[in-house]
Structure formats: C-alpha cells, structure tokens
C-alpha cells in the first residue's frame, strides 16, 4: 500500500489505494470520481507550479563552457530570464475564481499569453486545453532552435580546411583586422570553437567576410553558403543573438550589387524585439564582478548587439531618408557608461557608446530641421544652427578626448572623428539648404557658413588621406565608410556648381585637391577592381574629371543649349535639389554675408539649370558603378547630395 493524495469532491486527504485498482476504497464506496494529484503533494491552495523549460537535450548531456545548447535558464542573461506564463484564461486566485479584473482589454492581455514570447500563431491563440483547464500551464511547442544543425558547418561541408578556417578567423584576419571596425564580437567570448558550436551561420558569414579581404578564391563559395543559411534562418524562424550578428556581418562587406541591407536590418530588429531586447535594462550588478564571467559576457553580447542595431538603424535612416525602427529606450539613453565595465572590449565598446551618444544627438536635432519646418528654418535658422552645433561640440568634448589614449586602436580614433564630421555635415545641410534657396531669391547668405561647410567635408576627406590612409588599413573598412566619403565629395562638387564665380574661387582649389588626395589614397590600397577601395578611387577621380568638363562647357557657353554629359537640353531654372553643406559654430563671423544673387552670370558660370538636370547627375553618379549601401543611387535621395 502507498500513501498518496487524491481530490475527492472539495476534500483532499490521504487515502489508501490497492495496487491492482485505480480507485481508492472511499471513492469506490461513495461512487465518486477519484482524481490523482501526486504532483501537488503539500502544495498550498492557490499557488502554481513553475514550468521547466522544455528541451530536447537528454538528461545525461552535460553543458560545457562553450556548449551550443541552452539546457536551462541559468545560462540565460538575467534580463531575459522569464518563467513561461500560464494562459490568461487560466489565472485563478486563492478563491479559485478567474481574475479577469487584473487584466487589460487589449489583445496582448486578453489573448493567450502563450503568444507573447515569439509564438504568435493561431494554434497558440486558439489553444483549447488552455481554455478548458484553468489550472494548467500554457501548452506550447518547444521553442524553435536558435541554431542550425552542424551539417551546415562550412568545415563539415568541405569548403575549407581547419587551418585555413583558423587563419581566416583569428590569424590575423577577422577578429584582429575586421571586427574592430564593426565592434560586433567580444574576442574573449567569441573564440573559434565557441562560434562554431553556437552557429554555423555566424561562422560562415565571418569566414566569408574575411575571405573577401584575405582569401578571394574562397569568397564565392562561402558567400553562397551564407546566402543559403540566411534563407534557412528566415524559413525556420530562427531567433538568437548569433543569427542577428550573422545578418549584420552579412551586410557590412557586401557585393557591389547587393541591395537588401535595409530589409535585412529591419528583419534583424524584428527578431530582437521578439526576443525582448527592446525591454533590456541596465542592471547595476553588471558594474561589478560578482557574476560568472561567461554569463556576464553573454549578457553584454546581447546588449552590445542591440546597441549596434540602434546605431545601424539610425545611420541607415539618415543615409537613405527612411524612418528608423528602434526607439530610444532607457537602456540606450543610459548607456554612456556601458563601456566602463570590467569585461568591456577595450576601444570597441568605447566607440560603440560614442556612436550611440552621437545618434541620440542627431535624433534630438533632426526633427527641428525637417522639411516640414521650412518656415522655422527661414526665420530661426541661425538659432537652430547654434543649438545643433553646441550639441555637437559637447559630444566632441566628451568623447573625442577619450580616443587620444595611446592604447586606443587607430581605426577607433579615425571612425570617431570621421563619423562626427559626417553627422555635423548632415545636420547642418538642412539649414544651409534653406539659406541657399533664400539666397537665390535675393537674400544675403552667410559666407562663414559656406566656408565652414566646405571645411567639414574637406576634413572628412583629409581624415581618409592624411590621418588614416598612411596606416594602410582602408582596405578593411566597411561599406558605410565608402558611402560617407562619396557623400563628402559630391557635396563639394554641388557646392562649387551652385556658387557664382566670385565666391567659388575661395573654395574650388581646396575642394578639388582634397578629392584628388582621397582618390590617390584609395587607389594605392586596392587589390582588385571590384574592391571598395578600387571603386571609390574610380568614383572620386571621375567626379573631379566631370566637374572639370562642366566647367569647360560653362566657359564655352554650352549651358543653355545642352550639356556634355547627358546630351539633352537643360531644364528651366527651378529650386535646387539635394544641396548638402556643413555649418559650424562660428562665433562673431555669422554676420559676414555674400552679396545677393542679382548679378549677371559670368561666362564661366554653370547656371542654376544644371542643378535640376536629374539625368546628368544620375549619369555622373552611376557611370563608375558606385552604389549606396542599400543599392540606391545617390540622386534618388536629395538630402544625400
């Protein structure tokens, strides 16, 4: 005889059960149903049992330090540890009644809570056992695996040998040469074996990116394999930090005709929201070292990836004129000291925090200079310019000084300065564009603003040719750097084309020389014709040559009939398109002004009609085969040029 607990009506008390029988003696004598509840022995009324995470791993399988399986919650980052909630229809209080009054009236509160952790499906919404059994936990399928089977391992597929893979990964390829530019991986956590066990997709994208720079003959097959794994990840609904990182690395060093960056980054962001990253919080315990190092590094790996997505999302939004997806949460707003953790990646995490602060500054100011506020720009342009540039000055004073430390890698110092100049140029372009439109209508234009705008664009090009170029590392930069260099060069060309000769002479020589130096620098660091450096060198050289052709045509009186590039008549004069400039905090120089645009055009003036010749500019931008990071031509986005 064994002593177990049965529920008989409203009573629960011990009863003896004979082994051959399924009903206890008392229930049989009273013709009552006998319900066996052994798992609730000693449970207090009104409490629930915590459901363990389902896993396909056998009990005998022991997790190792770098195991790819997540056996229980103890290896999850603290912010993401959640008990699987019971169905909203099955909540009972101590009285046994369903507590509907504690729930909201929105779909997320009324529908089954089993749909919340990334399982929004009709099966989970209409889960009948949840509706009928108010005391049971939600019935959910086991979560989809965050990783792919080892059969997709590029080494198992015989794409390359183990020594070659190690060489592409760490000696001294991806981790030492490419990763510092993207701040993506923690070298202490992401060892070759760790990444190989975690995700064949991530390993393949790393090797594909590295092979493009160090082993070009392997790149086509590794890139094709990463394409295959990207498709599998999408079809299987794979959701994990390694999949997100693989997608991001897939977009950093692309093929020239790749045009899916915007879509892929958006998909990665949705994946992270499914994982709950938008609710991350900056835990004070992370400041110390009381936690296990592996758990802390895994937590910071997730936080780092979310911060990178925030920066990437805002950068793409600014570049191609589309709305961003990630809101500024408290975690992002308070990330200014995130790089000071004991387990922070030296230099890389500092650069990431600087970029986050830079994007926060841009978000605060871009709304003020949006096209919808054109009236505000006309009457309060100088005040807005001061406010924006003061914000940029504060960012520079706080962050750029931190990169003067000799322990900081040169690439991190270069990127901090380069991105700061680029954003200052972008922010002020809206204000100065409005001022230039007013100038064409006869109003005065600040000469100091023009000078500081050109100096900022020239500063970006000089960062490439004079500061970073001599280190022979431009070959490793990601595609976004090339897009920003193109932006600076095109800004200078359009500025020269838009100004009368009396003003243009002050800027022309410095602008053309800066573009030429950058072109020579890129040309000296390209290996093949299809690398980013080779394409950039051709682009910059062609831009200068086309400008000289336009100038010669203007001197010969060709404008007003047809131009030498498109071969079509120039359109009538209209508003300028896409003129981008930079304005710096200028002190007492703001009142310096250029005379109104009422003077007659000199024989070598280009004339305002050239600015509206869309076909001519498209031919100029595409003739050398240079495309933006999202596969969109520069001329399709006026605020880019």
N, C-alpha and C positions, 0 to 999 in steps of 0.2 A: 504494500500500500504506500502511496506517496501523497504528501500533503500539498495541494495546490489551491489556487484562489479561483473561484467561479463567481459570476454575476448572476444572481437569481432574483429576478424582478428588480426591486430597488435595494436589495440587500447584497452585501458582499461579505462572506465569512467562510472559514475553512470547511471543507467537506472532503470526505474520503471517496476515492474513485478506485474501483476494482480494475485491474489491468485489462481484462478482456472486454470491458464495457466502455462506452463513450459517454454515458450519462451517470451522474452521481446518484447515490441511493435516495437522497432527499428530493432531488428534482424528479426522479422517476416516480416516486410515491405521490408527488403533488401534481404530476403531469405538466411540469414547467420546462421551458427550454433552458438548456444548460450551456452557457457561453464561457469558453475557456479564455482567461486573460492572464496567462502566466507572465507575459512581459510587463504587466502593470503591477506586479507584486510590490507592495509597500509604497506605491505612488500616492501622493496627496491628491485629493479631489481638485479638479480644475486646472491641473498642471499638464504640460505637454512634454512628450519625449522629443529630444533633439535628434533629427535625422542625420545620419552619417552620409558623407559624400560618397556617391556610388563610383566605383572604379572597376576597371576590367583587369587590374593587376592581381595576380594570385597572392594569397596571404604569405606565401613563403618568399615573395620577392622583396628584398630589402633595398631601400633607396640609398644611392651613393651620393657623394658630394655634388657631382655633376650629372645626376640622373635626369633623364628627359621626362620621366613620368612624375606626375604630381600625385603622391599617394594619399595625402591628407591635407588638412588646412594649415598645418604647422609650417609648410613651406610657402604659403601664400603671403604676399605683402600684407602688413597689418591693415592698410586702408581698404583692402579688397576682401577681407575675411568676412563672410556673411553666412549665417545659417539659412538653409533653404526655407523660406517662409511657407506656412500652410496656406491652403486656399482661403480666400477672403470669405467664401461661403461657409467655411468650417470653423470659424472662430467662436469659441464658447468661453464664457466666464465661469466664475465659481458657482453661479446659479444654474449653469447648464444651458442658458439661453444665448442665441446668436447676438453678438454685439454690433449690429448694423449702425448704431448711433455713433460709433467711433470711427467710421469710415467716411471718406469724401464721396461726392456724387459724380466724379469724373471717371472716365473709362479706366484709368490706371488704378483707381481704388475699387471699382465695382467688379471689373473682370477678374478672373482668376489671377492671383499673384504669381502663379507659376509662369505667367507670360513675361514677367519682368526681367529676369536675368538673361536676356538674349534669347528667349524661347517664345517669341510672339508668333504663335501658329494657331490655326483653327482647332487643331487637336487639343492643345492645352487650354484654349478658351472654353471649348465645349467638353471638357473632361468630366464625364458623367460620374465616376467614382467620387470626385471632389464635391459634387453637388449632393449626392445621396448620403455620404458618410461625413458628418460634420466633425467628427473627432479624428479623422485620419489626416496625415500629411499629404501634400500635393503629389500626385502621381506624375512623374516626369521621366522622360527618357534620359539616359546618361548623356552628359554634355558631349557635344561633338569634339573630337580630338583637336587640340591646338596645334598638333604637329602632324607631319606626314610620315608614312612608313619609310623605313630605312632603304627600301628598294629604290627610292628616288635619290639616294645619296650619289653625288656625282662620281665619287670614287668607286662605289659599287657598280655604277653604270660603265665603268672603264673609260671615262672621258679623260682622265689624267691619273698619274701615279701619285702615291702618297708623298714622296719627296717633293714633287712639283707642287702639289697642293699646299704643303707646309711652306714652301718658298713663296707662293703667291699670297699666302695668308699673313705670314709674320716675318719673313726674312728677305728683305726688309719692306715688304710690299704693302699690303692693305693697312694693317694696324699701324705701321710706323709712318707711312707716306700719305695715304689717302684719308684714313679715319680722322686725323687732326683737322681737316677742312670741314668735316660734317659733324664732328663732336657726337657721333652716334653711339659708339661702343665703349665699354669700360674694359681696357686691356687686362685688368686683373680678374675680371669675371669672364669675359668672352675669350677664353682660350680656344684653341682649335678643337680640342676634344669636346669642350662644353657646347660649342656651337654645332658641331657635327651631331651630337646626341640630341640636341634640342630641336633642330630644324634643318632638314636638307634644303629647304627653300632659301633660308637665310645664308647657309653656307654657299649655295650655288650663286646667289647674287653677289656675294663678297668676292668669290673667285672670278666671276665674270667681269666685275668692275676692275679687279686687279689685273686680269689678263689683258684687258684693253690697253693698259699702260705698259705692262712688263712682259707679256707673252701673247702678242697679237694673233698668232696662229691658233691659239686655243679659244680665243674670244668668241668666234661664231658659234661653236658647238655649246659653249657654256651659256651664252646669251639665249640660244634657242631652248636650252633646258630650263633656264629660269623663266622663259615665256610659258613653257608647259606647266611648270609648277605654279606660276601665277594664275593660270586658268583653273588648275585643280583647286587651289586655295579658294578661289571665288565660287566654284561649283559646290565645294564641300562646306562652304560657310565657315572656314577655319578662322578662329578668333584667338589670337595670343600675341604677346609682345613681339615674339620673333617674326611672326607674319607681317606685322606692321613695319618692323625695321627692314625686312626684306623688300617690301614695297617701296619704302623710301629710298633705299640704296639703289633699287632698280631705276629710280628717276633721276639720280644725281649725275650719272655719267651715261648719257643716252646715245642712241644712234641719231644721225643728223635729221632723219625724217620722223622721229618719234614725236607724237602729238597727243599723248594721253596723260600727261602729268597732272593736269587739273582734275581729271576724272579719278585717277589713281589716288591722289592725295585726299580727295573727298571720300573715297571708299575707305581709306585707312582711318580717317577721322570718325566715320560712322561706326567702324569696327571698335574703335576705342571707346566711343560713347556706349556701345553695347556692353563693353567690359566695365563700365562705371568710372572711367578715368576722369570724366568731367566733374566728378564729385570728390576728387582727391583733396586731401587736406595736408597741410604742412604740419607734421607731428613734431612736437618739441622733443620727443625722445630721440629723434634722429640726430640731434645735435651731439649726443654723447656716443659712447662706445659700448653701452651695456648690452646691446643686441648682438646676436651672432653675425659675423661679418658677411657670410654668404646671404643671409636673409636681408641684411641692410643693402647690400649691393644689388640684389634682385629688386628690392623696393625702389632704390634710386634708378635702376634701369628703366622701370616703368615711368617714374617721374620725369626722367631725362627725355624719354621718347615723347611724352605728352608736351613738354616744353618745346621740343624741336618742332613738333607738329604745329604748335601755336605760332612759332616764328615763320615756318614754311607757309602756313595758311595765309598769314598777313602779307608775306612777301609776294606770293602769287597774286593776291588780291590787288596789291599796289601795281604790279607789273602789267597785268592784263585787264585791269578795270572791272573785276568781278567781285561780288560780295564775299566776305570771309565767313567761315562756319563756326569757329571756336570763340566763345565769349570769354571775356576776361574774368575768371573766377578768383576767389580769394587766394587760392593756392598760387595762381600765376601772379597776382598782384603782390604777394608777399615773398616772392622767390628771389629777392635781391640778395639774400644771404645764403642761398641754397648751395653756392659754390664753396662755402667755408666748412663744410662737413669734413670730418676726418677721413672719410672714404671717397671724397670727391676726386675726380680725374683732374690732375693738375693742368691748368691752362684751358682745357676744353670746357670744363664746367663754368669757369670764369667767363669765357667767351659766350657761352650759351646764355648765362644770366645777363650779360651786357646786351645781347641781341633781344632778349625778352623785354628789358627796360626800354630799348630803342623802339620796339614795336608798340609798346604802351604809349610812348611819347607821340608816335605817329598817329595812333588811333585817337588821341585826345585832340589833335590839331587838324587832322584831315577833314573832319566834319565841318569845321569852321570855314574851310576854303573850298568846299564842294561847289560844283557849277550851279547848284540850286540857290546858292547865296551870292550870286553875281552882284546884286545891289550892295550887299555888305562889303564886298571886295572893293568896289569902286569908292566908297566913302570912308572905309576904315582900314584900307589896305596897309598903311604904314603901322598902325597899331597892332594889327594881326601879325605883321611881319616881325615886329619887336617881340611879341609874345612867343611866337614859334621859335625864333632864333634864341631867345633866352632859355627856352626849354632844351633846345639842342646844346647850348653852351653848358647848361647844368649837367646834362648827360656826359658830355665830353670831360668836364672837370672831375666827375665822379669815377668814370670808368677808364678813360684812356690812360690816366696816370698809373693804373694798376698793371698795364701791359708794358710798362717801362722796366719791370723787373727782369733781370738777366736770365732768370730761369724760364721765362715765357718763350715759347717757340716763335720764331719769326713769322710763321704763317698766321698765328693767332693775332699778333700785333698788326700785321698787314690787313687782315679782314676786319678788325675792329675799326681801324681808321678808314678803310675803303667803304664799308657799309655806312659809317657815319656821314661821310661826304655824300654818298648816294642819297641817303634819306633827306639830308638838308636840301639837296638839289630838287628832289621830288616835292617836298613840302612847299618850297617857295615857288615852284613852277606855276602853280595856280594863281598866286598873287601877281607875279610878274606878267603872266599871260594876259590877265585882265588889264594891267597897266599898259601893255603894249597895244592892246586894242584901243584903249583910250588915246594913246599916242597917235595912232593912225587917224583918229578923229580930231586931231588938232591940239591935244592937251600935252603938257610937258611930261617928260619921262626922266626918272632919276638915273643919272649917269653912274653913280656909285653902285646902284643895284645891278646894272649891267656888268660893271667891272667885277663885282664880287661873284656874280653868277658864272661868268666865264672862268674866273679863278678856281671856283669849286670843281667845275667839270675838268679843267686842266689838272687840278690836284688829283682827281681820280686816275687820270691817265699817267701822271707822274708817279703815283703810288705803284703802278704796274712797271713802268720803265726804269725808274731810278731807285725805288726802295726795295721792291720785292723781286724784280726781274733779274738783277745780278746774282741772286741766290740759286738760279736755275731750277725753280720749283713751280713755275707757271704751268708746266705740263700736267700737274696733278690737280689743278683747280677744277671745281665742279662747274656745270653749265651756267649756273646763275651768275657767276663772276663774268663770264663772257657776255651775257645779256646786259649787264650793267656797264661794261666797257663800251659796248655798242651804243647804249643809250647816251653816254657822255659824249662820244664822238658825233653822233647825229645831232645832239643838242647844239654843239659848237657850229656845225655846218648850217643848221637852220637859223641860228642866231646871226651868222655872217650874211646869209642870204636876205634876212629881213631888215637889216640896218642900212641906212644911207651911207655913201662912201665916206663922208666926213667923220662918221662915228666908227665905221667898220675898220678903218686903218689902225685904230687903237687896239684892236683885238685879233686881227687876222693873223699876223705872223706868229704870235704865241700859240694860237689855237692850232694852226696847221703844223707847227713844229711838234707840239705835244702829240697829235695824232700820228705823225710820222715816226716819232721815237717809240711809241707804243707798238706800231706795226713792225718795226725792226726788232723789237724785243720779242714779240710773239714769233716772228719768223725764225729767230735764232734758237727757239726751243721746241720746234715742231719736228716730229719724226716722219710722219706720213701725211699725205694730202687730205685725209679725212679726219684728222685730229682737230680738237677745238682750237688749239694754237694756230694751226695752219689755216683754218677757215677764218679765224679772227684776223690774222695778218693780211690775208687777201681782201677781207672786207674793209679794213681800215685804209689800206693802200688804194683801193678802188674809190672809197669815199672822197679821199683827197683829190684823186685824179678827176672825178666827176665834178667836184667843186671848181677845179681849175678850168674845166671845159665850159661850165656855166658862166664863169667869169669872162672867159674869152668870147663866148657868144654875146654876152651883155655888152662888151666893149665894141663888138662889130655891129651892134644894133639888131641882133637876131630876134630879141624878145619883142613881142607884139605881133610876130608872124608865126614862128614855130620854134620849138626848142630842139636841141641836138640830141636829146635822149629819147623822147617819146616820138618825135617826128610829127606831132599833132599841134594844131593851133592852141595857144594859151587861152584858158578860160577867162572870163571877165573878172575884174578885181572883186574880191569879197573878203570875208573875215579870214583871219589866219587860222590854220589848223595845226593843233598839236605843237605849240612852241613851248619848250621847257627851259627854264632858267633857274638860277640859284641866287638867293638873296641872303646876305649875311648881316649880322648886327653891325651897323656902320657908324654909330655914334653921331657926330655932328656933320657927317658927309651926306646926310639924306636929302638936304635941300639943293644939292647940286643937280642941275637939270639940263637936259638936251633941248634944243630949240624945237618948236613944233614942226610937224611933218607937212609944212605948206610949201617948202622949197621945191623947185623943179628937179626931177631926177637927172643926175649926171649921166653922160654917155655910157659909163660902165655900171650903172645901177641895174639890178636884176628886175626891179619892178614887182609890185605886190602880187601880180597874177601868177607868178611862179610858185608861190606858196600854196595855191589852190589846185595846182596841176597834180592830181592824185596819181594819174598814170605814170607821170615822170618819176615821182617819188617811189612808187611801187617797183618800177624798173630799176631804180637805183639800189633799193634795199635787197632785191631778190637776185640781181644779176650775178652776185658772187655766191649765192646759195646759202646765205646766212639766215637762220630762222630763230625765232624766240623759243624759250623753254617749253612753251605749250604748243609749238607748231604753228603759231600765228604770226603773220607778218607785222612788222613794226607799224606800218602805215595804217593798219586797221584799228589802232588804238591811239587816238590823237594825244592823250595825255602822256604817251611814251615819248613823243618827239615834239 
